[in-house]
Amino acid sequence: MPMSRKKILLAEDVELFLELEKSFLDPDFFEVLVAYNGREAMDIALAEKPDLILMDFYMPEMNGNEACRQLKENPETADIPVVMVTQAGNGEDLKLCRAAKCDDVIVKPINQQNFLNKIRQCLNMTVPRAARIEAKIKVYFDDEYRRRLQNYSINLGPGGMFIELDTILPLDTPLTVDFDLFQGETPLTCHARVAWINDPEQPKNPRLPRGVGLQFLDMAPDTMARIRDYVQASALAGG
Protein backbone atom coordinates (compact mmCIF):
# COMPACT_ATOMS: atom_id res chain seq x y z
CA MET A 1 0.00 0.00 0.00
CA PRO A 2 1.56 3.36 -1.01
CA MET A 3 2.61 5.70 1.77
CA SER A 4 0.49 8.86 2.07
CA ARG A 5 2.34 12.07 1.31
CA LYS A 6 3.54 14.17 4.23
CA LYS A 7 2.77 17.88 4.16
CA ILE A 8 5.85 20.04 4.78
CA LEU A 9 5.90 23.82 5.14
CA LEU A 10 9.12 25.53 4.04
CA ALA A 11 9.43 29.06 5.45
CA GLU A 12 12.30 30.82 3.66
CA ASP A 13 12.54 34.27 2.06
CA VAL A 14 15.64 33.62 -0.09
CA GLU A 15 14.57 31.99 -3.35
CA LEU A 16 17.89 30.17 -3.86
CA PHE A 17 17.69 28.39 -0.49
CA LEU A 18 13.98 27.72 -0.94
CA GLU A 19 14.51 26.04 -4.31
CA LEU A 20 17.39 24.00 -2.87
CA GLU A 21 15.21 22.70 -0.03
CA LYS A 22 12.35 21.93 -2.43
CA SER A 23 14.73 19.99 -4.70
CA PHE A 24 15.52 17.62 -1.80
CA LEU A 25 11.86 16.62 -1.38
CA ASP A 26 10.48 13.95 -3.70
CA PRO A 27 6.94 15.02 -4.75
CA ASP A 28 5.86 11.37 -4.64
CA PHE A 29 6.32 11.45 -0.86
CA PHE A 30 5.95 15.10 0.15
CA GLU A 31 3.48 17.90 -0.46
CA VAL A 32 5.38 21.19 -0.15
CA LEU A 33 3.86 24.43 1.15
CA VAL A 34 5.82 27.68 0.97
CA ALA A 35 5.93 30.81 3.15
CA TYR A 36 8.21 33.81 2.61
CA ASN A 37 8.08 35.33 6.11
CA GLY A 38 7.27 34.33 9.66
CA ARG A 39 3.80 35.82 9.71
CA GLU A 40 2.81 34.02 6.51
CA ALA A 41 4.22 30.78 7.96
CA MET A 42 1.96 31.15 11.00
CA ASP A 43 -1.12 31.73 8.83
CA ILE A 44 -0.38 28.73 6.60
CA ALA A 45 0.40 26.49 9.58
CA LEU A 46 -2.91 27.39 11.22
CA ALA A 47 -4.90 26.81 8.02
CA GLU A 48 -3.10 23.74 6.61
CA LYS A 49 -1.81 21.93 9.73
CA PRO A 50 1.38 20.62 8.05
CA ASP A 51 3.15 17.54 9.37
CA LEU A 52 6.42 19.49 9.71
CA ILE A 53 7.68 23.07 9.41
CA LEU A 54 11.22 24.03 8.38
CA MET A 55 11.63 27.66 9.43
CA ASP A 56 14.45 30.00 8.48
CA PHE A 57 15.63 32.21 11.35
CA TYR A 58 15.97 35.57 9.57
CA MET A 59 12.90 36.60 7.56
CA PRO A 60 10.99 39.83 6.87
CA GLU A 61 7.96 40.95 8.92
CA MET A 62 8.64 38.34 11.61
CA ASN A 63 11.74 36.27 12.30
CA GLY A 64 11.44 32.51 12.38
CA ASN A 65 12.16 32.13 16.09
CA GLU A 66 9.27 34.46 17.00
CA ALA A 67 6.94 32.62 14.60
CA CYS A 68 8.03 29.33 16.16
CA ARG A 69 7.40 30.65 19.68
CA GLN A 70 3.87 31.76 18.79
CA LEU A 71 3.10 28.48 17.02
CA LYS A 72 4.20 26.51 20.08
CA GLU A 73 2.05 28.68 22.35
CA ASN A 74 -1.06 28.12 20.21
CA PRO A 75 -2.84 24.85 21.17
CA GLU A 76 -3.92 24.37 17.52
CA THR A 77 -0.33 24.28 16.24
CA ALA A 78 1.73 23.40 19.33
CA ASP A 79 2.18 19.75 18.30
CA ILE A 80 3.51 20.52 14.80
CA PRO A 81 7.28 19.83 14.77
CA VAL A 82 9.32 22.93 13.89
CA VAL A 83 12.92 22.68 12.69
CA MET A 84 14.74 26.01 12.70
CA VAL A 85 17.27 26.74 9.94
CA THR A 86 20.09 29.09 10.91
CA GLN A 87 23.69 30.00 10.11
CA ALA A 88 26.49 27.83 11.48
CA GLY A 89 28.56 29.27 14.29
CA ASN A 90 25.97 31.72 15.62
CA GLY A 91 25.54 30.64 19.22
CA GLU A 92 23.11 33.43 20.09
CA ASP A 93 20.73 32.39 17.30
CA LEU A 94 20.83 28.80 18.55
CA LYS A 95 19.88 29.96 22.06
CA LEU A 96 16.93 31.91 20.65
CA CYS A 97 15.83 28.88 18.63
CA ARG A 98 15.84 26.67 21.72
CA ALA A 99 14.06 29.35 23.74
CA ALA A 100 11.31 29.34 21.09
CA LYS A 101 10.86 25.61 21.87
CA CYS A 102 11.72 24.41 18.37
CA ASP A 103 12.04 20.65 17.94
CA ASP A 104 15.40 20.69 16.17
CA VAL A 105 17.88 22.90 14.31
CA ILE A 106 19.59 22.67 10.92
CA VAL A 107 22.60 24.87 10.23
CA LYS A 108 23.53 26.27 6.84
CA PRO A 109 25.02 25.33 4.45
CA ILE A 110 22.37 22.63 4.10
CA ASN A 111 23.22 19.29 2.56
CA GLN A 112 20.69 16.75 1.39
CA GLN A 113 21.64 13.95 3.75
CA ASN A 114 21.34 16.04 6.92
CA PHE A 115 18.17 17.67 5.65
CA LEU A 116 16.43 14.34 5.01
CA ASN A 117 17.74 12.85 8.26
CA LYS A 118 16.09 15.66 10.24
CA ILE A 119 12.81 15.05 8.42
CA ARG A 120 13.03 11.31 9.07
CA GLN A 121 13.66 11.88 12.77
CA CYS A 122 10.87 14.43 13.22
CA LEU A 123 8.27 12.45 11.28
CA ASN A 124 9.41 9.00 12.41
CA MET A 125 9.43 7.83 8.82
CA THR A 126 11.78 6.25 6.33
CA VAL A 127 12.76 8.90 3.80
CA PRO A 128 13.43 7.17 0.47
CA ARG A 129 16.99 7.35 -0.77
CA ALA A 130 17.58 9.48 -3.82
CA ALA A 131 17.84 7.46 -7.02
CA ARG A 132 21.36 6.42 -7.98
CA ILE A 133 22.58 4.90 -11.24
CA GLU A 134 25.68 3.21 -12.56
CA ALA A 135 27.52 5.69 -14.74
CA LYS A 136 30.63 6.00 -16.87
CA ILE A 137 31.08 9.76 -16.91
CA LYS A 138 34.39 11.52 -17.44
CA VAL A 139 35.02 13.76 -14.44
CA TYR A 140 37.61 16.52 -14.10
CA PHE A 141 38.44 17.78 -10.65
CA ASP A 142 40.93 19.95 -8.79
CA ASP A 143 42.30 18.61 -5.52
CA GLU A 144 43.61 20.64 -2.58
CA TYR A 145 46.97 21.00 -4.34
CA ARG A 146 45.20 22.51 -7.37
CA ARG A 147 46.17 19.57 -9.54
CA ARG A 148 43.85 19.04 -12.49
CA LEU A 149 42.88 15.36 -12.47
CA GLN A 150 40.65 13.20 -14.66
CA ASN A 151 38.85 9.97 -13.82
CA TYR A 152 35.55 8.21 -14.38
CA SER A 153 32.48 8.19 -12.20
CA ILE A 154 31.21 4.69 -11.40
CA ASN A 155 27.83 5.81 -10.07
CA LEU A 156 25.94 9.05 -9.70
CA GLY A 157 23.03 10.46 -7.71
CA PRO A 158 21.70 13.93 -6.83
CA GLY A 159 23.76 13.96 -3.63
CA GLY A 160 27.11 12.74 -4.92
CA MET A 161 29.12 10.28 -6.99
CA PHE A 162 31.71 7.54 -6.67
CA ILE A 163 34.99 7.99 -8.59
CA GLU A 164 37.49 5.23 -9.28
CA LEU A 165 40.98 6.36 -8.23
CA ASP A 166 44.38 4.68 -8.08
CA THR A 167 45.60 7.14 -5.44
CA ILE A 168 43.14 7.58 -2.58
CA LEU A 169 42.41 11.13 -1.48
CA PRO A 170 42.06 11.80 2.27
CA LEU A 171 38.65 12.16 3.88
CA ASP A 172 37.14 15.66 3.66
CA THR A 173 39.45 16.68 0.79
CA PRO A 174 37.68 19.63 -0.90
CA LEU A 175 37.24 19.36 -4.66
CA THR A 176 35.83 21.32 -7.56
CA VAL A 177 34.21 18.87 -9.97
CA ASP A 178 33.31 19.32 -13.66
CA PHE A 179 31.43 16.73 -15.72
CA ASP A 180 29.16 16.38 -18.77
CA LEU A 181 25.80 14.65 -18.61
CA PHE A 182 24.08 15.38 -21.91
CA GLN A 183 26.14 15.81 -25.05
CA GLY A 184 26.16 19.39 -26.29
CA GLU A 185 25.10 20.92 -22.96
CA THR A 186 27.23 23.13 -20.75
CA PRO A 187 29.34 21.03 -18.33
CA LEU A 188 28.21 21.00 -14.72
CA THR A 189 30.50 22.45 -12.06
CA CYS A 190 30.02 21.93 -8.34
CA HIS A 191 31.93 21.78 -5.08
CA ALA A 192 32.35 18.45 -3.32
CA ARG A 193 34.25 16.73 -0.55
CA VAL A 194 35.56 13.20 -0.07
CA ALA A 195 32.86 11.68 2.15
CA TRP A 196 34.09 8.07 2.24
CA ILE A 197 36.89 5.85 0.96
CA ASN A 198 36.76 2.43 -0.67
CA ASP A 199 40.13 0.79 -0.06
CA PRO A 200 40.50 -2.82 -1.33
CA GLU A 201 42.29 -3.76 1.91
CA GLN A 202 39.30 -2.59 3.97
CA PRO A 203 36.49 -2.09 1.44
CA LYS A 204 33.40 -0.23 2.53
CA ASN A 205 31.63 -1.56 -0.56
CA PRO A 206 33.26 -4.74 -1.96
CA ARG A 207 31.35 -4.36 -5.23
CA LEU A 208 33.15 -1.12 -6.05
CA PRO A 209 36.81 -0.65 -7.07
CA ARG A 210 39.38 1.47 -5.26
CA GLY A 211 38.14 5.03 -5.11
CA VAL A 212 36.25 7.67 -3.17
CA GLY A 213 32.66 8.68 -2.61
CA LEU A 214 32.05 12.38 -3.12
CA GLN A 215 29.35 14.43 -1.43
CA PHE A 216 28.16 17.45 -3.41
CA LEU A 217 28.18 20.71 -1.44
CA ASP A 218 26.22 23.95 -1.91
CA MET A 219 24.87 22.79 -5.24
CA ALA A 220 22.78 25.26 -7.21
CA PRO A 221 19.15 24.13 -7.63
CA ASP A 222 19.37 24.09 -11.44
CA THR A 223 22.48 21.89 -11.29
CA MET A 224 20.76 19.45 -8.94
CA ALA A 225 17.69 19.42 -11.19
CA ARG A 226 19.84 18.53 -14.22
CA ILE A 227 21.47 15.66 -12.32
CA ARG A 228 18.09 14.43 -11.09
CA ASP A 229 16.68 14.53 -14.64
CA TYR A 230 19.68 12.60 -15.95
CA VAL A 231 19.44 9.96 -13.21
CA GLN A 232 15.70 9.49 -13.73
CA ALA A 233 16.04 9.31 -17.53
CA SER A 234 18.88 6.79 -17.26
CA ALA A 235 16.97 4.68 -14.73
CA LEU A 236 13.91 4.57 -17.02
CA ALA A 237 16.05 3.69 -20.04
CA GLY A 238 17.75 0.92 -18.09
CA GLY A 239 14.50 -0.40 -16.69
C-alpha positions as a Markdown table, in Angstrom:
| # | Residue | x | y | z |
|---|---|---|---|---|
| 1 | Met | 0.0 | 0.0 | 0.0 |
| 2 | Pro | 1.6 | 3.4 | -1.0 |
| 3 | Met | 2.6 | 5.7 | 1.8 |
| 4 | Ser | 0.5 | 8.9 | 2.1 |
| 5 | Arg | 2.3 | 12.1 | 1.3 |
| 6 | Lys | 3.5 | 14.2 | 4.2 |
| 7 | Lys | 2.8 | 17.9 | 4.2 |
| 8 | Ile | 5.8 | 20.0 | 4.8 |
| 9 | Leu | 5.9 | 23.8 | 5.1 |
| 10 | Leu | 9.1 | 25.5 | 4.0 |
| 11 | Ala | 9.4 | 29.1 | 5.5 |
| 12 | Glu | 12.3 | 30.8 | 3.7 |
| 13 | Asp | 12.5 | 34.3 | 2.1 |
| 14 | Val | 15.6 | 33.6 | -0.1 |
| 15 | Glu | 14.6 | 32.0 | -3.3 |
| 16 | Leu | 17.9 | 30.2 | -3.9 |
| 17 | Phe | 17.7 | 28.4 | -0.5 |
| 18 | Leu | 14.0 | 27.7 | -0.9 |
| 19 | Glu | 14.5 | 26.0 | -4.3 |
| 20 | Leu | 17.4 | 24.0 | -2.9 |
| 21 | Glu | 15.2 | 22.7 | 0.0 |
| 22 | Lys | 12.4 | 21.9 | -2.4 |
| 23 | Ser | 14.7 | 20.0 | -4.7 |
| 24 | Phe | 15.5 | 17.6 | -1.8 |
| 25 | Leu | 11.9 | 16.6 | -1.4 |
| 26 | Asp | 10.5 | 13.9 | -3.7 |
| 27 | Pro | 6.9 | 15.0 | -4.8 |
| 28 | Asp | 5.9 | 11.4 | -4.6 |
| 29 | Phe | 6.3 | 11.4 | -0.9 |
| 30 | Phe | 6.0 | 15.1 | 0.2 |
| 31 | Glu | 3.5 | 17.9 | -0.5 |
| 32 | Val | 5.4 | 21.2 | -0.1 |
| 33 | Leu | 3.9 | 24.4 | 1.2 |
| 34 | Val | 5.8 | 27.7 | 1.0 |
| 35 | Ala | 5.9 | 30.8 | 3.2 |
| 36 | Tyr | 8.2 | 33.8 | 2.6 |
| 37 | Asn | 8.1 | 35.3 | 6.1 |
| 38 | Gly | 7.3 | 34.3 | 9.7 |
| 39 | Arg | 3.8 | 35.8 | 9.7 |
| 40 | Glu | 2.8 | 34.0 | 6.5 |
| 41 | Ala | 4.2 | 30.8 | 8.0 |
| 42 | Met | 2.0 | 31.1 | 11.0 |
| 43 | Asp | -1.1 | 31.7 | 8.8 |
| 44 | Ile | -0.4 | 28.7 | 6.6 |
| 45 | Ala | 0.4 | 26.5 | 9.6 |
| 46 | Leu | -2.9 | 27.4 | 11.2 |
| 47 | Ala | -4.9 | 26.8 | 8.0 |
| 48 | Glu | -3.1 | 23.7 | 6.6 |
| 49 | Lys | -1.8 | 21.9 | 9.7 |
| 50 | Pro | 1.4 | 20.6 | 8.0 |
| 51 | Asp | 3.2 | 17.5 | 9.4 |
| 52 | Leu | 6.4 | 19.5 | 9.7 |
| 53 | Ile | 7.7 | 23.1 | 9.4 |
| 54 | Leu | 11.2 | 24.0 | 8.4 |
| 55 | Met | 11.6 | 27.7 | 9.4 |
| 56 | Asp | 14.5 | 30.0 | 8.5 |
| 57 | Phe | 15.6 | 32.2 | 11.3 |
| 58 | Tyr | 16.0 | 35.6 | 9.6 |
| 59 | Met | 12.9 | 36.6 | 7.6 |
| 60 | Pro | 11.0 | 39.8 | 6.9 |
| 61 | Glu | 8.0 | 40.9 | 8.9 |
| 62 | Met | 8.6 | 38.3 | 11.6 |
| 63 | Asn | 11.7 | 36.3 | 12.3 |
| 64 | Gly | 11.4 | 32.5 | 12.4 |
| 65 | Asn | 12.2 | 32.1 | 16.1 |
| 66 | Glu | 9.3 | 34.5 | 17.0 |
| 67 | Ala | 6.9 | 32.6 | 14.6 |
| 68 | Cys | 8.0 | 29.3 | 16.2 |
| 69 | Arg | 7.4 | 30.7 | 19.7 |
| 70 | Gln | 3.9 | 31.8 | 18.8 |
| 71 | Leu | 3.1 | 28.5 | 17.0 |
| 72 | Lys | 4.2 | 26.5 | 20.1 |
| 73 | Glu | 2.0 | 28.7 | 22.4 |
| 74 | Asn | -1.1 | 28.1 | 20.2 |
| 75 | Pro | -2.8 | 24.9 | 21.2 |
| 76 | Glu | -3.9 | 24.4 | 17.5 |
| 77 | Thr | -0.3 | 24.3 | 16.2 |
| 78 | Ala | 1.7 | 23.4 | 19.3 |
| 79 | Asp | 2.2 | 19.8 | 18.3 |
| 80 | Ile | 3.5 | 20.5 | 14.8 |
| 81 | Pro | 7.3 | 19.8 | 14.8 |
| 82 | Val | 9.3 | 22.9 | 13.9 |
| 83 | Val | 12.9 | 22.7 | 12.7 |
| 84 | Met | 14.7 | 26.0 | 12.7 |
| 85 | Val | 17.3 | 26.7 | 9.9 |
| 86 | Thr | 20.1 | 29.1 | 10.9 |
| 87 | Gln | 23.7 | 30.0 | 10.1 |
| 88 | Ala | 26.5 | 27.8 | 11.5 |
| 89 | Gly | 28.6 | 29.3 | 14.3 |
| 90 | Asn | 26.0 | 31.7 | 15.6 |
| 91 | Gly | 25.5 | 30.6 | 19.2 |
| 92 | Glu | 23.1 | 33.4 | 20.1 |
| 93 | Asp | 20.7 | 32.4 | 17.3 |
| 94 | Leu | 20.8 | 28.8 | 18.5 |
| 95 | Lys | 19.9 | 30.0 | 22.1 |
| 96 | Leu | 16.9 | 31.9 | 20.7 |
| 97 | Cys | 15.8 | 28.9 | 18.6 |
| 98 | Arg | 15.8 | 26.7 | 21.7 |
| 99 | Ala | 14.1 | 29.4 | 23.7 |
| 100 | Ala | 11.3 | 29.3 | 21.1 |
| 101 | Lys | 10.9 | 25.6 | 21.9 |
| 102 | Cys | 11.7 | 24.4 | 18.4 |
| 103 | Asp | 12.0 | 20.7 | 17.9 |
| 104 | Asp | 15.4 | 20.7 | 16.2 |
| 105 | Val | 17.9 | 22.9 | 14.3 |
| 106 | Ile | 19.6 | 22.7 | 10.9 |
| 107 | Val | 22.6 | 24.9 | 10.2 |
| 108 | Lys | 23.5 | 26.3 | 6.8 |
| 109 | Pro | 25.0 | 25.3 | 4.5 |
| 110 | Ile | 22.4 | 22.6 | 4.1 |
| 111 | Asn | 23.2 | 19.3 | 2.6 |
| 112 | Gln | 20.7 | 16.8 | 1.4 |
| 113 | Gln | 21.6 | 13.9 | 3.8 |
| 114 | Asn | 21.3 | 16.0 | 6.9 |
| 115 | Phe | 18.2 | 17.7 | 5.7 |
| 116 | Leu | 16.4 | 14.3 | 5.0 |
| 117 | Asn | 17.7 | 12.8 | 8.3 |
| 118 | Lys | 16.1 | 15.7 | 10.2 |
| 119 | Ile | 12.8 | 15.0 | 8.4 |
| 120 | Arg | 13.0 | 11.3 | 9.1 |
| 121 | Gln | 13.7 | 11.9 | 12.8 |
| 122 | Cys | 10.9 | 14.4 | 13.2 |
| 123 | Leu | 8.3 | 12.5 | 11.3 |
| 124 | Asn | 9.4 | 9.0 | 12.4 |
| 125 | Met | 9.4 | 7.8 | 8.8 |
| 126 | Thr | 11.8 | 6.3 | 6.3 |
| 127 | Val | 12.8 | 8.9 | 3.8 |
| 128 | Pro | 13.4 | 7.2 | 0.5 |
| 129 | Arg | 17.0 | 7.3 | -0.8 |
| 130 | Ala | 17.6 | 9.5 | -3.8 |
| 131 | Ala | 17.8 | 7.5 | -7.0 |
| 132 | Arg | 21.4 | 6.4 | -8.0 |
| 133 | Ile | 22.6 | 4.9 | -11.2 |
| 134 | Glu | 25.7 | 3.2 | -12.6 |
| 135 | Ala | 27.5 | 5.7 | -14.7 |
| 136 | Lys | 30.6 | 6.0 | -16.9 |
| 137 | Ile | 31.1 | 9.8 | -16.9 |
| 138 | Lys | 34.4 | 11.5 | -17.4 |
| 139 | Val | 35.0 | 13.8 | -14.4 |
| 140 | Tyr | 37.6 | 16.5 | -14.1 |
| 141 | Phe | 38.4 | 17.8 | -10.7 |
| 142 | Asp | 40.9 | 20.0 | -8.8 |
| 143 | Asp | 42.3 | 18.6 | -5.5 |
| 144 | Glu | 43.6 | 20.6 | -2.6 |
| 145 | Tyr | 47.0 | 21.0 | -4.3 |
| 146 | Arg | 45.2 | 22.5 | -7.4 |
| 147 | Arg | 46.2 | 19.6 | -9.5 |
| 148 | Arg | 43.8 | 19.0 | -12.5 |
| 149 | Leu | 42.9 | 15.4 | -12.5 |
| 150 | Gln | 40.7 | 13.2 | -14.7 |
| 151 | Asn | 38.8 | 10.0 | -13.8 |
| 152 | Tyr | 35.5 | 8.2 | -14.4 |
| 153 | Ser | 32.5 | 8.2 | -12.2 |
| 154 | Ile | 31.2 | 4.7 | -11.4 |
| 155 | Asn | 27.8 | 5.8 | -10.1 |
| 156 | Leu | 25.9 | 9.1 | -9.7 |
| 157 | Gly | 23.0 | 10.5 | -7.7 |
| 158 | Pro | 21.7 | 13.9 | -6.8 |
| 159 | Gly | 23.8 | 14.0 | -3.6 |
| 160 | Gly | 27.1 | 12.7 | -4.9 |
| 161 | Met | 29.1 | 10.3 | -7.0 |
| 162 | Phe | 31.7 | 7.5 | -6.7 |
| 163 | Ile | 35.0 | 8.0 | -8.6 |
| 164 | Glu | 37.5 | 5.2 | -9.3 |
| 165 | Leu | 41.0 | 6.4 | -8.2 |
| 166 | Asp | 44.4 | 4.7 | -8.1 |
| 167 | Thr | 45.6 | 7.1 | -5.4 |
| 168 | Ile | 43.1 | 7.6 | -2.6 |
| 169 | Leu | 42.4 | 11.1 | -1.5 |
| 170 | Pro | 42.1 | 11.8 | 2.3 |
| 171 | Leu | 38.6 | 12.2 | 3.9 |
| 172 | Asp | 37.1 | 15.7 | 3.7 |
| 173 | Thr | 39.4 | 16.7 | 0.8 |
| 174 | Pro | 37.7 | 19.6 | -0.9 |
| 175 | Leu | 37.2 | 19.4 | -4.7 |
| 176 | Thr | 35.8 | 21.3 | -7.6 |
| 177 | Val | 34.2 | 18.9 | -10.0 |
| 178 | Asp | 33.3 | 19.3 | -13.7 |
| 179 | Phe | 31.4 | 16.7 | -15.7 |
| 180 | Asp | 29.2 | 16.4 | -18.8 |
| 181 | Leu | 25.8 | 14.6 | -18.6 |
| 182 | Phe | 24.1 | 15.4 | -21.9 |
| 183 | Gln | 26.1 | 15.8 | -25.1 |
| 184 | Gly | 26.2 | 19.4 | -26.3 |
| 185 | Glu | 25.1 | 20.9 | -23.0 |
| 186 | Thr | 27.2 | 23.1 | -20.7 |
| 187 | Pro | 29.3 | 21.0 | -18.3 |
| 188 | Leu | 28.2 | 21.0 | -14.7 |
| 189 | Thr | 30.5 | 22.5 | -12.1 |
| 190 | Cys | 30.0 | 21.9 | -8.3 |
| 191 | His | 31.9 | 21.8 | -5.1 |
| 192 | Ala | 32.3 | 18.5 | -3.3 |
| 193 | Arg | 34.2 | 16.7 | -0.6 |
| 194 | Val | 35.6 | 13.2 | -0.1 |
| 195 | Ala | 32.9 | 11.7 | 2.1 |
| 196 | Trp | 34.1 | 8.1 | 2.2 |
| 197 | Ile | 36.9 | 5.9 | 1.0 |
| 198 | Asn | 36.8 | 2.4 | -0.7 |
| 199 | Asp | 40.1 | 0.8 | -0.1 |
| 200 | Pro | 40.5 | -2.8 | -1.3 |
| 201 | Glu | 42.3 | -3.8 | 1.9 |
| 202 | Gln | 39.3 | -2.6 | 4.0 |
| 203 | Pro | 36.5 | -2.1 | 1.4 |
| 204 | Lys | 33.4 | -0.2 | 2.5 |
| 205 | Asn | 31.6 | -1.6 | -0.6 |
| 206 | Pro | 33.3 | -4.7 | -2.0 |
| 207 | Arg | 31.3 | -4.4 | -5.2 |
| 208 | Leu | 33.2 | -1.1 | -6.0 |
| 209 | Pro | 36.8 | -0.6 | -7.1 |
| 210 | Arg | 39.4 | 1.5 | -5.3 |
| 211 | Gly | 38.1 | 5.0 | -5.1 |
| 212 | Val | 36.2 | 7.7 | -3.2 |
| 213 | Gly | 32.7 | 8.7 | -2.6 |
| 214 | Leu | 32.0 | 12.4 | -3.1 |
| 215 | Gln | 29.3 | 14.4 | -1.4 |
| 216 | Phe | 28.2 | 17.5 | -3.4 |
| 217 | Leu | 28.2 | 20.7 | -1.4 |
| 218 | Asp | 26.2 | 24.0 | -1.9 |
| 219 | Met | 24.9 | 22.8 | -5.2 |
| 220 | Ala | 22.8 | 25.3 | -7.2 |
| 221 | Pro | 19.1 | 24.1 | -7.6 |
| 222 | Asp | 19.4 | 24.1 | -11.4 |
| 223 | Thr | 22.5 | 21.9 | -11.3 |
| 224 | Met | 20.8 | 19.5 | -8.9 |
| 225 | Ala | 17.7 | 19.4 | -11.2 |
| 226 | Arg | 19.8 | 18.5 | -14.2 |
| 227 | Ile | 21.5 | 15.7 | -12.3 |
| 228 | Arg | 18.1 | 14.4 | -11.1 |
| 229 | Asp | 16.7 | 14.5 | -14.6 |
| 230 | Tyr | 19.7 | 12.6 | -15.9 |
| 231 | Val | 19.4 | 10.0 | -13.2 |
| 232 | Gln | 15.7 | 9.5 | -13.7 |
| 233 | Ala | 16.0 | 9.3 | -17.5 |
| 234 | Ser | 18.9 | 6.8 | -17.3 |
| 235 | Ala | 17.0 | 4.7 | -14.7 |
| 236 | Leu | 13.9 | 4.6 | -17.0 |
| 237 | Ala | 16.1 | 3.7 | -20.0 |
| 238 | Gly | 17.8 | 0.9 | -18.1 |
| 239 | Gly | 14.5 | -0.4 | -16.7 |
